[in-house]
Amino acid sequence: MKKAEIEKTIIELAQKIDAPLELLPDYNSSRGNGHPHIEFDDLGLFHLVVSERGEEYDRKIINSENDLLYYVFSNITFQMASKFESQNRIEGQDFRRLLFDKQEDLLGKLNKEWKAKERDEHHNILKLNPFDDTI
């Protein structure tokens, strides 16, 4: 998949979940504020990069379009779910219950496999840090 095809696919998927355009990644260069961007290399690999003030914090090197799209939308849906949770917080309930459910729901609208993959990620988080409904 070429850069133009990736961009088009990301926009189409974003529209399916009403993702704000400002959450979509940039391409080939960083804003320098922690916003993710995608780099394309000569070997056909994708680099999903997060950097801030000239310092790189995360770089995922990805060889599959599906995995790239999953990581892009895992980030986008996390931000959307975080906003949703903060606007619908239930006092006395661990905020992650609502956040995780919303994120999984959004991903499920795009791809059932992505939803399952994110659910597995959430289960791994909860193994180490279980829900605490007293907070």
PAZAPA-4460 file (N, C-alpha, C; in steps of 0.05 Angstrom, whole numbers, plus 32768, in hexadecimal, padded with zeros to 4 digits):
% residues 135
    n_x    n_y    n_z   ca_x   ca_y   ca_z    c_x    c_y    c_z   seq   type   mol
   8011   7FE9   8000   8000   8000   8000   8012   8019   8000     1      M     A
   800C   802B   7FEF   801C   8044   7FED   8011   8059   8000     2      K     A
   8021   806E   8004   801A   8083   8016   7FFE   808E   8011     3      K     A
   7FF8   8094   7FF8   7FDE   809F   7FF2   7FC7   808C   7FF9     4      A     A
   7FCC   8072   7FF5   7FB7   805E   7FFC   7FB4   805C   801A     5      E     A
   7FCA   805D   8028   7FC9   805C   8046   7FB9   8074   8050     6      I     A
   7FC0   808C   8046   7FB2   80A4   804F   7F94   80A2   8049     7      E     A
   7F8D   8099   8032   7F71   8097   802A   7F63   8083   803C     8      K     A
   7F6F   806C   8041   7F63   8058   8053   7F5F   8063   806F     9      T     A
   7F73   8071   8079   7F71   807C   8095   7F5A   8090   8096    10      I     A
   7F57   80A1   8082   7F41   80B4   8082   7F26   80A6   8080    11      I     A
   7F24   8091   806F   7F0B   8083   806D   7F03   8075   8087    12      E     A
   7F17   8068   8094   7F12   805B   80AE   7F0A   806F   80C3    13      L     A
   7F18   8085   80C4   7F12   809A   80D7   7EF6   80A4   80D5    14      A     A
   7EEC   80A7   80BC   7ED1   80B0   80B8   7EBD   809C   80C3    15      Q     A
   7EC3   8083   80C2   7EB0   806E   80CC   7EAB   8072   80EA    16      K     A
   7EBE   807D   80F9   7EBB   8080   8116   7EBA   809D   811E    17      I     A
   7EB7   80AE   810B   7EB6   80CB   8110   7ECE   80D5   811F    18      D     A
   7EE5   80CB   8118   7EFE   80D4   8126   7F05   80F0   811D    19      A     A
   7F0C   8101   8130   7F14   811C   8128   7F2D   811C   8117    20      P     A
   7F2E   812C   8103   7F45   812C   80F0   7F5F   8132   80FE    21      L     A
   7F5E   8142   8114   7F77   8149   8121   7F84   8131   812F    22      E     A
   7F75   811B   8132   7F81   8103   813E   7F8F   80F1   812A    23      L     A
   7F8B   80F7   8110   7F98   80E6   80FB   7FB6   80EC   80FB    24      L     A
   7FC6   80D7   80F4   7FE3   80DB   80F4   7FEC   80ED   80DE    25      P     A
   8003   80F8   80E1   8011   8107   80CC   8021   80F4   80BC    26      D     A
   802E   80FE   80A7   803D   80EC   8095   8059   80F8   8091    27      Y     A
   806D   80E8   8096   808A   80EE   8090   8097   8104   80A1    28      N     A
   8088   8112   80B0   8095   8126   80C2   8084   812A   80DB    29      S     A
   8091   8132   80F0   8084   8134   810A   807D   8151   8110    30      S     A
   8067   8154   811E   8060   816F   8128   8071   8176   8140    31      R     A
   807E   8162   814B   8090   8167   8162   8081   816A   817C    32      G     A
   8067   8162   817D   8058   8165   8195   804C   814B   81A0    33      N     A
   8058   8134   8198   804E   811A   81A1   8038   810F   818F    34      G     A
   8031   811C   817A   801D   8112   8167   802B   80FE   8154    35      H     A
   801E   80E6   8150   802B   80D2   8140   802D   80D9   8122    36      P     A
   8042   80CF   8115   8044   80D2   80F8   804E   80B7   80ED    37      H     A
   8048   80B4   80D3   8050   809B   80C5   8066   80A2   80B1    38      I     A
   807B   8092   80B2   8090   8094   809F   8090   807B   808D    39      E     A
   8097   807E   8074   8098   8067   8061   80B5   8064   8059    40      F     A
   80BF   804C   805A   80DB   8048   8052   80DD   8039   8037    41      D     A
   80F5   8037   802D   80FA   802B   8013   80F6   800D   8013    42      D     A
   80F5   8000   802A   80F1   7FE4   802C   80D4   7FDC   802D    43      L     A
   80C2   7FF0   802D   80A6   7FEB   802F   809B   7FE9   804B    44      G     A
   80AC   7FF0   805E   80A4   7FF0   807A   8097   800A   8082    45      L     A
   8086   8009   8096   8079   8021   80A1   8086   8026   80BC    46      F     A
   8089   8040   80C2   8094   8048   80DD   807F   805A   80E9    47      H     A
   8074   8051   80FF   8061   8062   810E   8071   806F   8125    48      L     A
   8074   8089   8123   8087   8097   8134   8079   80AC   8145    49      V     A
   8082   80AE   815F   8078   80C3   8170   8091   80D1   817B    50      V     A
   8092   80EB   8176   80A8   80FB   8180   809E   8116   818A    51      S     A
   80AD   8121   819C   80A6   813A   81A8   80BF   814B   81AD    52      E     A
   80BE   8163   81A4   80D5   8176   81A8   80EF   816A   819E    53      R     A
   80EE   815C   8188   8106   8151   817C   810F   8136   8187    54      G     A
   8101   812C   819B   8108   8113   81A7   80F4   80FD   81A0    55      E     A
   80FE   80E7   8195   80EC   80D1   818E   80E6   80C0   81A6    56      E     A
   80CC   80BC   81AB   80C3   80AD   81C2   80BA   8090   81BB    57      Y     A
   80B1   808D   81A2   80A7   8072   819A   80AA   806F   817C    58      D     A
   80B3   8058   8173   80B4   8052   8157   80AD   8035   8154    59      R     A
   8097   8030   8146   808F   8015   813F   8095   8010   8122    60      K     A
   80A4   7FFC   811C   80AA   7FF5   8100   8097   7FDE   80F9    61      I     A
   8087   7FE3   80E4   8071   7FD1   80DE   8073   7FC9   80C1    62      I     A
   806E   7FAF   80BC   8070   7FA6   80A0   8055   7FA0   8093    63      N     A
   803F   7FA3   80A2   8025   7F9D   8097   8013   7FB5   8099    64      S     A
   8004   7FB9   8083   7FF0   7FCF   8083   7FDC   7FCC   8099    65      E     A
   7FD3   7FB3   809D   7FBF   7FAE   80B1   7FC9   7FB5   80CD    66      N     A
   7FE2   7FAE   80D3   7FED   7FB5   80ED   7FF1   7FD3   80F0    67      D     A
   7FFA   7FE0   80DB   7FFC   7FFD   80DC   7FE1   800A   80E2    68      L     A
   7FCD   8002   80D4   7FB2   800D   80D8   7FA8   8007   80F5    69      L     A
   7FAE   7FEF   80FF   7FA6   7FE9   811A   7FB3   7FFC   812E    70      Y     A
   7FCD   8000   812C   7FDC   8011   813E   7FD2   802E   813C    71      Y     A
   7FCD   8037   8124   7FC3   8053   8120   7FA8   8056   812D    72      V     A
   7F96   8042   8129   7F7B   8045   8134   7F7A   803D   8151    73      F     A
   7F8C   802E   815B   7F8E   8029   8178   7F93   8043   8186    74      S     A
   7FA5   8053   817B   7FAB   806D   8187   7F93   8080   8184    75      N     A
   7F88   8082   816D   7F71   8094   8168   7F5A   808D   817A    76      I     A
   7F53   8073   817B   7F3C   806B   818B   7F41   806E   81A9    77      T     A
   7F5A   806B   81B1   7F61   8070   81CD   7F5B   808E   81D4    78      F     A
   7F64   80A0   81C3   7F5F   80BC   81C8   7F41   80C2   81C8    79      Q     A
   7F32   80B7   81B6   7F16   80BB   81B5   7F08   80AF   81CD    80      M     A
   7F10   8097   81D5   7F04   808A   81ED   7F0B   809A   8206    81      A     A
   7F23   80A5   8208   7F2B   80B4   821F   7F19   80CD   8222    82      S     A
   7F14   80DA   820C   7F02   80F1   820D   7EE6   80E9   8215    83      K     A
   7EDC   80D3   8209   7EC2   80C9   8210   7EC0   80C3   822E    84      F     A
   7ED4   80B5   8238   7ED4   80AD   8254   7ED3   80C6   8266    85      E     A
   7EE4   80DA   8260   7EE5   80F2   8271   7ECA   8101   8271    86      S     A
   7EBB   80FF   825B   7EA1   810C   825A   7E8A   80FB   8266    87      Q     A
   7E90   80E2   826B   7E7B   80D0   8275   7E84   80C0   828D    88      N     A
   7E96   80CB   829C   7EA2   80BD   82B3   7E8D   80B5   82C7    89      R     A
   7E90   809D   82D2   7E7E   8093   82E7   7E8E   8093   8301    90      I     A
   7E85   80A3   8314   7E93   80A5   832D   7E94   808A   833B    91      E     A
   7EAB   8083   8346   7EAF   806A   8354   7EB5   8053   8342    92      G     A
   7EB6   8057   8328   7EBD   8042   8315   7ED8   8047   8308    93      Q     A
   7EE8   8033   8306   7F02   8036   82F9   7EFD   8041   82DD    94      D     A
   7F0A   8057   82D7   7F06   8064   82BD   7F0C   8052   82A5    95      F     A
   7F1D   803F   82A9   7F25   802D   8293   7F0F   801B   8289    96      R     A
   7EFB   8016   829A   7EE4   8006   8291   7ED7   8013   8279    97      R     A
   7ED0   802B   827C   7EC3   803A   8266   7ED5   803F   824F    98      L     A
   7EEE   8047   8255   7F02   804D   8240   7F07   8034   822F    99      L     A
   7F0D   801E   823C   7F14   8005   822D   7EFC   7FFC   821C   100      F     A
   7EE4   7FFD   8228   7ECC   7FF5   8219   7EC7   8006   8200   101      D     A
   7ECA   8020   8204   7EC6   8033   81EE   7EDB   802F   81D8   102      K     A
   7EF4   802B   81E0   7F09   8027   81CC   7F04   800D   81BC   103      Q     A
   7EFE   7FF8   81CA   7EF8   7FDF   81BD   7EE1   7FE1   81AA   104      E     A
   7ECC   7FF0   81B2   7EB4   7FF4   81A2   7EBC   8003   8188   105      D     A
   7ECB   8018   818B   7ED4   8028   8173   7EE5   8017   8160   106      L     A
   7EF8   8008   816B   7F08   7FF7   815A   7EF8   7FE1   814C   107      L     A
   7EE4   7FD7   815A   7ED3   7FC2   814F   7EC3   7FCC   8137   108      G     A
   7EBD   7FE5   8136   7EAF   7FF1   811F   7EC1   7FF1   8106   109      K     A
   7EDB   7FF0   810B   7EEE   7FF0   80F5   7EF7   7FD4   80ED   110      L     A
   7EFC   7FC3   8101   7F08   7FA9   80FB   7F05   7F98   8114   111      N     A
   7EF7   7F82   8111   7EF3   7F70   8129   7F0D   7F65   8134   112      K     A
   7F20   7F60   8123   7F3A   7F56   812C   7F48   7F6B   813D   113      E     A
   7F46   7F84   8135   7F53   7F9A   8145   7F46   7F9C   8160   114      W     A
   7F2C   7F98   8161   7F1E   7F99   817B   7F28   7F83   818D   115      K     A
   7F2A   7F6B   8182   7F34   7F54   8192   7F51   7F59   819B   116      A     A
   7F61   7F64   818A   7F7D   7F69   8191   7F7F   7F7E   81A8   117      K     A
   7F6E   7F92   81A6   7F6E   7FA7   81BB   7F63   7F9C   81D5   118      E     A
   7F4F   7F8B   81D3   7F44   7F7E   81EB   7F5A   7F6E   81F9   119      R     A
   7F6A   7F5F   81E9   7F81   7F50   81F5   7F94   7F63   8203   120      D     A
   7F9A   7F7A   81F6   7FAC   7F8E   8202   7FA0   7F97   821D   121      E     A
   7F86   7F9D   821D   7F79   7FA6   8236   7F7B   7F90   824C   122      H     A
   7F76   7F77   8244   7F78   7F61   8257   7F94   7F5F   8263   123      H     A
   7FA8   7F63   8253   7FC4   7F62   825D   7FC9   7F79   8271   124      N     A
   7FBE   7F90   826B   7FC1   7FA7   827D   7FB3   7FA0   8298   125      I     A
   7F9B   7F94   8296   7F8C   7F8F   82AE   7F97   7F78   82BF   126      L     A
   7FA6   7F66   82B2   7FB4   7F51   82C2   7FC7   7F5E   82D6   127      K     A
   7FD5   7F72   82CD   7FE9   7F80   82DE   7FDC   7F95   82F0   128      L     A
   7FC8   7FA1   82E5   7FBA   7FB7   82F3   7F9C   7FB4   82F1   129      N     A
   7F90   7FA3   8302   7F73   7F9E   8300   7F63   7FB7   8305   130      P     A
   7F4A   7FB6   82FB   7F37   7FCC   8300   7F36   7FD1   831E   131      F     A
   7F33   7FEA   8325   7F30   7FF3   8341   7F18   8006   8342   132      D     A
   7F01   7FFD   834A   7EEA   800E   834A   7EE7   801F   8363   133      D     A
   7EFC   8021   8372   7EFB   8033   8389   7F08   804E   8384   134      T     A
   7F12   8051   836B   7F1F   806B   8365   7F0C   807F   835A   135      I     A
***
